[in-house]
Amino acid sequence: MTEQLGARRAHVAQSLRRGLLAIALLVGCGTEQTLRVATSGDYPPFTTEAPDGTRSGLDVAIAMRLSTDLGMLLEWVPLSWPELAAATVRGDFDVALSGITMTADRAVIGRYTRPYASTRAVAVIRPADARRWKTVSDLNRPGVQIVVNAGGHLETVARKTFPRAKVTTVPNNRLVVAFTDRAVDAVVTDSAELSAWPDPNTPIALPPLTVDDKAPLLPADHAELAAQIDDWLMAREEDGWLDAERVRALGPSAALDAAGAARQAVAALVRLRLSLMPDVAAAKRADNKPIADPEQEKRVLEKAREAVPSAPDRAVAVYTQLIGMAKAAQNKPTPSGGATGRRSATLDRSDRSLRSTAVRIRISSRKGTTPCKWRLTRSPSISTDATTCFIRSRAMPAGT
């Protein structure tokens, strides 16, 4: 009798343990995951943080809507521009949304989704100095002092554009304060940030220095989340929500319908891919390999065909164009950026977003279309006009 009672108690205890485990699993399934979003809070109109901790801006709106739509809790992670690369490698965040410019060096250590906005880097001067500084090259001389935010893409642009001038950095984007110093001749900022400049101190912008595409940046191993964000951005472009937020933050000139946004995204992803070509060329030369590699080109085209089973011919047409553009960029002598060892993985990451976006835009098949002319700029990338022509024209043989 005692043995039977003991067996029953053991059976009841086992049943209770199973029941508790089942309840725990059910509770766990209902627990929301956390989306860690890094933002600097110092870059209007993309992200600002008030003294009381309140955040606002285009990227803040995107992060809040994204976390809600994905059913995730939003956790803000402070972002320091000089630490962005290291934080990306460490995986300190799931996605960075802070008006981040798509650049080759960041693509090597992380991964981008499709972009959601485009700006221009500009050098700005005081209205009173308009006759003194008429062109960008006028500023590139000894004795000229130029201020730029520390640690970001714009610092790189400033130092490359004005090697002869004195370039000084300021923390936390305190450009308005820095510009009150009469010793400062110009400030390097971008067209979006300039639109948020206080009216009494509005400077004059000289011609644009670069085209800067803004996109979420993720750690390299966050492929699944990147794909989710890509799909989400596309959906918000199609339903008009993202365009409304973009116009609210950047003004009417930033308006894009879904088709226009797709074309802009493809152009941005093409520019990003081409910006990696100097490293690819340097690696080929180091291995004593030619720039043109027909067998590798065949493998790339076949991979593109397999990756887009819904429109394989279109994928091949897009990548045939890309191969020709890439070889044009590789054949231009350019110093290597030192990222040759990781070029294949980097290109693969950028291509995933490019394939998913490019396959959704129309490529005209009309005969007699005028071929695009690939005009190489001072940077190793192809000009904006060429990428626009690329996504609107029919496919042409590689090397055209």
C-alpha positions as CSV (number, residue, x, y, z in Angstrom):
1,M,0.0,0.0,0.0
2,T,2.8,2.4,0.9
3,E,4.6,1.6,-2.4
4,Q,1.4,2.3,-4.4
5,L,1.0,5.6,-2.6
6,G,4.6,6.5,-3.3
7,A,4.2,5.7,-6.9
8,R,1.0,7.8,-7.2
9,R,2.8,10.7,-5.5
10,A,5.7,10.4,-8.0
11,H,3.3,10.3,-10.9
12,V,1.4,13.4,-9.6
13,A,4.7,15.2,-9.1
14,Q,5.8,14.3,-12.6
15,S,2.5,15.5,-14.1
16,L,2.8,18.8,-12.2
17,R,6.3,19.3,-13.5
18,R,5.1,18.7,-17.0
19,G,2.2,21.0,-16.5
20,L,4.5,23.8,-15.1
21,L,6.9,23.3,-18.0
22,A,4.0,23.6,-20.5
23,I,2.8,26.8,-18.8
24,A,6.3,28.2,-18.8
25,L,6.7,27.5,-22.5
26,L,3.4,29.1,-23.3
27,V,4.3,32.2,-21.3
28,G,7.7,32.3,-23.0
29,C,6.0,32.2,-26.4
30,G,4.0,35.2,-25.5
31,T,7.0,37.2,-24.4
32,E,7.9,40.1,-26.7
33,Q,11.4,40.2,-28.1
34,T,13.4,43.4,-27.9
35,L,14.6,45.4,-30.8
36,R,17.8,47.3,-29.9
37,V,17.9,50.5,-32.0
38,A,21.1,52.6,-31.9
39,T,20.7,56.4,-32.5
40,S,22.8,59.4,-31.8
41,G,20.2,62.0,-31.0
42,D,22.3,64.7,-32.5
43,Y,21.4,64.7,-36.2
44,P,18.2,66.6,-37.1
45,P,16.0,66.0,-38.9
46,F,16.8,62.3,-38.6
47,T,17.3,62.0,-34.8
48,T,17.3,64.4,-32.0
49,E,17.1,64.0,-28.2
50,A,15.7,66.8,-26.0
51,P,17.2,67.4,-22.5
52,D,14.3,65.5,-21.0
53,G,15.2,62.4,-23.1
54,T,12.4,62.8,-25.6
55,R,13.4,61.6,-29.0
56,S,12.1,62.9,-32.4
57,G,13.0,62.8,-36.1
58,L,12.5,60.6,-39.2
59,D,14.6,57.7,-37.9
60,V,12.9,57.8,-34.5
61,A,9.5,57.5,-36.2
62,I,10.8,54.6,-38.4
63,A,12.1,52.8,-35.3
64,M,8.9,53.2,-33.4
65,R,6.7,52.0,-36.2
66,L,9.1,49.2,-37.1
67,S,9.2,47.8,-33.6
68,T,5.4,47.9,-33.3
69,D,4.8,46.2,-36.7
70,L,7.4,43.5,-35.8
71,G,5.8,43.0,-32.4
72,M,9.0,43.8,-30.6
73,L,9.8,46.0,-27.6
74,L,11.9,49.0,-28.5
75,E,15.1,49.6,-26.6
76,W,17.2,52.7,-27.4
77,V,20.9,52.3,-27.5
78,P,23.1,55.5,-27.4
79,L,25.2,55.9,-30.5
80,S,28.6,57.7,-30.7
81,W,29.7,58.4,-34.3
82,P,33.4,57.6,-33.6
83,E,32.3,54.3,-32.1
84,L,29.9,53.2,-34.8
85,A,32.2,50.7,-36.5
86,A,33.3,49.1,-33.3
87,A,29.8,48.9,-32.0
88,T,28.6,47.3,-35.2
89,V,31.3,44.6,-35.0
90,R,30.5,44.0,-31.3
91,G,26.8,43.7,-32.0
92,D,25.9,46.3,-29.5
93,F,22.6,46.9,-31.3
94,D,20.3,45.1,-33.6
95,V,19.9,48.0,-36.1
96,A,21.3,51.5,-36.2
97,L,18.9,54.2,-37.3
98,S,20.6,57.6,-37.2
99,G,20.7,59.1,-40.7
100,I,23.5,56.7,-41.4
101,T,25.2,57.1,-44.8
102,M,25.8,54.0,-46.9
103,T,29.6,53.7,-47.3
104,A,31.9,50.9,-48.4
105,D,33.9,50.8,-45.1
106,R,30.7,50.3,-43.1
107,A,29.4,47.7,-45.6
108,V,32.5,45.6,-44.9
109,I,31.9,45.3,-41.2
110,G,28.0,45.3,-41.2
111,R,25.1,45.0,-43.6
112,Y,22.7,47.6,-45.0
113,T,19.0,47.2,-46.0
114,R,17.5,49.3,-48.8
115,P,17.7,53.1,-48.1
116,Y,14.8,55.3,-47.1
117,A,16.3,58.8,-47.9
118,S,18.9,60.6,-49.8
119,T,20.8,63.8,-49.0
120,R,23.8,65.8,-50.3
121,A,27.0,66.6,-48.4
122,V,27.6,70.4,-48.6
123,A,30.0,73.0,-47.5
124,V,28.2,76.0,-46.1
125,I,29.4,79.6,-45.7
126,R,28.1,82.8,-44.2
127,P,26.1,85.1,-46.6
128,A,28.6,87.8,-46.0
129,D,31.4,85.6,-47.4
130,A,29.6,84.7,-50.6
131,R,31.9,86.8,-52.8
132,R,35.0,85.5,-51.0
133,W,34.1,81.8,-51.3
134,K,32.4,81.3,-54.7
135,T,33.3,77.7,-55.3
136,V,34.2,74.6,-53.3
137,S,37.8,74.7,-54.5
138,D,38.1,78.3,-53.1
139,L,37.9,76.7,-49.6
140,N,40.7,74.2,-50.3
141,R,43.7,76.4,-49.4
142,P,46.0,76.9,-46.4
143,G,44.6,79.2,-43.7
144,V,41.0,78.2,-44.3
145,Q,39.3,76.7,-41.3
146,I,36.5,74.2,-41.8
147,V,34.4,72.5,-39.1
148,V,32.7,69.2,-39.3
149,N,31.1,66.7,-36.9
150,A,33.6,64.2,-35.5
151,G,33.8,60.6,-36.4
152,G,31.1,60.3,-39.2
153,H,31.0,60.1,-42.9
154,L,31.0,63.9,-43.3
155,E,34.4,64.1,-41.6
156,T,35.8,61.7,-44.2
157,V,34.2,63.8,-47.0
158,A,35.7,67.0,-45.5
159,R,39.2,65.7,-45.2
160,K,39.2,64.3,-48.7
161,T,37.7,67.4,-50.3
162,F,39.8,69.9,-48.4
163,P,43.2,68.4,-47.9
164,R,44.9,71.8,-47.9
165,A,42.6,73.5,-45.5
166,K,42.5,73.1,-41.7
167,V,39.7,70.7,-40.9
168,T,38.5,70.8,-37.2
169,T,36.0,68.4,-35.7
170,V,33.4,69.1,-33.0
171,P,31.5,66.5,-30.9
172,N,27.8,65.8,-30.9
173,N,27.1,67.8,-34.1
174,R,27.5,71.2,-32.4
175,L,28.0,72.9,-35.8
176,V,25.7,75.9,-35.2
177,V,27.6,76.8,-32.1
178,A,30.9,76.3,-33.9
179,F,29.8,78.5,-36.7
180,T,29.4,81.5,-34.4
181,D,33.2,81.6,-34.2
182,R,34.3,84.1,-36.8
183,A,37.6,82.2,-37.2
184,V,35.6,79.4,-38.8
185,D,35.2,79.9,-42.6
186,A,32.9,77.0,-43.5
187,V,31.0,74.1,-42.1
188,V,30.5,70.7,-43.8
189,T,27.1,69.3,-43.2
190,D,24.4,67.8,-45.4
191,S,21.3,69.2,-47.1
192,A,18.9,67.6,-44.6
193,E,20.6,68.9,-41.6
194,L,21.0,72.3,-43.2
195,S,17.2,72.5,-43.6
196,A,16.9,72.3,-39.8
197,W,19.4,75.1,-39.2
198,P,18.1,78.0,-37.1
199,D,16.8,80.8,-39.3
200,P,18.9,83.7,-37.9
201,N,22.1,81.8,-38.7
202,T,21.1,80.2,-42.1
203,P,24.3,79.9,-44.2
204,I,24.7,79.5,-47.9
205,A,25.4,76.0,-49.4
206,L,28.0,75.6,-52.1
207,P,27.5,72.9,-54.8
208,P,27.0,69.4,-53.4
209,L,30.1,67.3,-52.5
210,T,28.5,63.9,-52.5
211,V,25.3,62.0,-52.9
212,D,24.6,60.3,-49.5
213,D,22.0,57.5,-49.2
214,K,20.6,56.8,-45.7
215,A,19.8,53.3,-44.7
216,P,19.5,51.1,-41.6
217,L,22.9,49.5,-40.6
218,L,22.9,46.1,-39.0
219,P,25.7,43.7,-37.7
220,A,26.8,41.4,-40.5
221,D,25.3,38.3,-38.9
222,H,21.7,39.8,-38.7
223,A,20.7,38.5,-42.1
224,E,17.1,37.5,-41.1
225,L,16.3,40.8,-39.4
226,A,17.8,42.7,-42.4
227,A,15.4,40.8,-44.7
228,Q,12.5,41.6,-42.5
229,I,13.4,45.3,-42.4
230,D,13.8,45.3,-46.2
231,D,10.3,43.9,-46.7
232,W,9.0,46.3,-44.1
233,L,10.5,49.3,-45.8
234,M,9.1,48.2,-49.1
235,A,5.6,47.8,-47.6
236,R,5.7,51.2,-45.9
237,E,6.8,52.8,-49.3
238,E,3.9,51.1,-51.0
239,D,1.2,52.2,-48.5
240,G,2.6,55.7,-48.4
241,W,3.4,55.9,-44.7
242,L,7.2,56.3,-45.2
243,D,6.8,58.9,-47.9
244,A,4.6,61.0,-45.6
245,E,7.1,60.7,-42.8
246,R,10.0,61.6,-45.2
247,V,8.2,64.7,-46.4
248,R,7.4,65.7,-42.9
249,A,11.0,65.5,-41.9
250,L,12.9,66.5,-45.1
251,G,10.4,68.7,-46.9
252,P,8.3,68.4,-50.1
253,S,11.4,67.9,-52.3
254,A,12.0,64.5,-50.7
255,A,8.6,63.2,-51.8
256,L,8.7,59.8,-53.7
257,D,6.1,57.4,-54.7
258,A,6.7,53.7,-54.3
259,A,8.2,53.3,-57.8
260,G,10.5,56.4,-57.4
261,A,11.6,55.1,-54.0
262,A,12.4,51.7,-55.6
263,R,14.5,53.4,-58.3
264,Q,16.3,55.5,-55.8
265,A,17.0,52.4,-53.7
266,V,18.5,50.5,-56.6
267,A,20.6,53.4,-57.6
268,A,21.9,53.6,-54.0
269,L,22.6,49.9,-53.8
270,V,24.4,50.0,-57.1
271,R,26.6,52.9,-55.9
272,L,27.4,51.0,-52.7
273,R,28.4,47.9,-54.7
274,L,30.6,50.0,-57.1
275,S,32.3,51.7,-54.2
276,L,33.7,48.3,-53.2
277,M,35.2,47.8,-56.6
278,P,38.6,49.4,-55.9
279,D,39.2,46.8,-53.2
280,V,38.1,44.1,-55.5
281,A,40.5,45.3,-58.2
282,A,43.4,45.6,-55.7
283,A,42.8,42.0,-54.6
284,K,42.8,40.8,-58.2
285,R,46.1,42.6,-58.8
286,A,47.6,41.2,-55.7
287,D,46.6,37.7,-56.8
288,N,47.9,38.4,-60.4
289,K,44.4,38.0,-61.8
290,P,42.9,40.0,-64.6
291,I,40.0,42.4,-64.1
292,A,37.8,40.6,-66.6
293,D,37.0,37.0,-65.5
294,P,34.5,35.4,-67.9
295,E,34.1,32.3,-65.8
296,Q,33.4,34.2,-62.6
297,E,31.0,36.4,-64.5
298,K,29.1,33.3,-65.6
299,R,28.9,32.2,-61.9
300,V,27.6,35.5,-60.8
301,L,24.9,35.6,-63.4
302,E,23.9,32.0,-62.6
303,K,23.7,32.9,-58.9
304,A,21.5,35.9,-59.7
305,R,19.2,33.7,-61.8
306,E,18.9,31.2,-59.0
307,A,18.3,33.9,-56.4
308,V,15.3,35.4,-58.2
309,P,13.3,32.4,-59.5
310,S,10.3,34.7,-60.1
311,A,12.1,36.8,-62.6
312,P,15.4,35.1,-63.6
313,D,15.8,36.9,-66.9
314,R,15.4,40.3,-65.2
315,A,17.9,39.3,-62.6
316,V,20.4,38.4,-65.3
317,A,19.8,41.6,-67.2
318,V,20.4,43.7,-64.0
319,Y,23.7,41.8,-63.2
320,T,24.9,41.9,-66.7
321,Q,24.7,45.7,-66.4
322,L,26.4,45.6,-63.0
323,I,29.3,43.6,-64.3
324,G,30.0,46.1,-67.0
325,M,29.8,49.0,-64.5
326,A,32.0,47.1,-62.0
327,K,34.7,46.5,-64.6
328,A,34.7,50.2,-65.6
329,A,35.2,51.1,-61.9
330,Q,37.9,48.5,-61.4
331,N,39.9,49.7,-64.4
332,K,40.2,53.1,-62.9
333,P,43.4,53.4,-60.9
334,T,42.3,54.0,-57.3
335,P,44.1,53.4,-54.0
336,S,42.8,50.4,-52.1
337,G,40.7,51.0,-49.0
338,G,42.3,47.9,-47.3
339,A,39.2,45.7,-47.2
340,T,40.2,43.2,-49.8
341,G,40.1,40.2,-47.5
342,R,36.4,40.4,-46.9
343,R,35.2,41.6,-50.3
344,S,33.3,38.4,-51.3
345,A,31.2,38.3,-48.1
346,T,30.6,42.0,-48.3
347,L,29.4,41.9,-51.9
348,D,27.1,39.0,-51.1
349,R,25.5,40.9,-48.2
350,S,24.9,44.0,-50.4
351,D,23.7,42.0,-53.3
352,R,20.9,40.4,-51.3
353,S,19.2,43.7,-50.7
354,L,19.9,44.8,-54.3
355,R,18.4,41.7,-55.8
356,S,15.2,41.9,-53.8
357,T,14.8,45.5,-54.8
358,A,15.9,45.5,-58.4
359,V,13.7,42.7,-59.4
360,R,10.6,44.8,-58.6
361,I,11.4,47.7,-60.9
362,R,10.7,47.9,-64.6
363,I,13.6,47.6,-67.0
364,S,12.5,48.7,-70.5
365,S,13.1,46.1,-73.2
366,R,12.4,48.6,-76.1
367,K,14.9,48.2,-78.9
368,G,17.0,51.1,-79.9
369,T,17.3,52.5,-76.4
370,T,20.3,54.8,-76.1
371,P,23.1,53.1,-74.1
372,C,24.0,54.6,-70.8
373,K,27.4,56.4,-70.6
374,W,29.2,55.4,-67.4
375,R,30.8,58.7,-66.3
376,L,33.4,58.0,-63.5
377,T,33.5,60.8,-61.0
378,R,36.4,61.6,-58.6
379,S,35.2,58.8,-56.4
380,P,35.3,55.2,-57.7
381,S,31.6,55.0,-58.1
382,I,29.4,55.7,-61.1
383,S,27.7,59.1,-61.3
384,T,24.0,59.5,-60.2
385,D,23.0,60.2,-63.8
386,A,24.5,56.8,-64.9
387,T,22.7,54.8,-62.2
388,T,19.4,56.5,-63.1
389,C,20.0,55.7,-66.7
390,F,20.8,52.1,-65.8
391,I,17.6,51.4,-64.0
392,R,15.5,53.0,-66.7
393,S,17.2,51.5,-69.7
394,R,17.1,48.1,-71.3
395,A,19.9,45.6,-70.4
396,M,23.0,45.8,-72.6
397,P,26.0,43.4,-73.0
398,A,28.7,43.6,-70.3
399,G,31.3,46.2,-70.9
400,T,29.1,48.5,-73.0
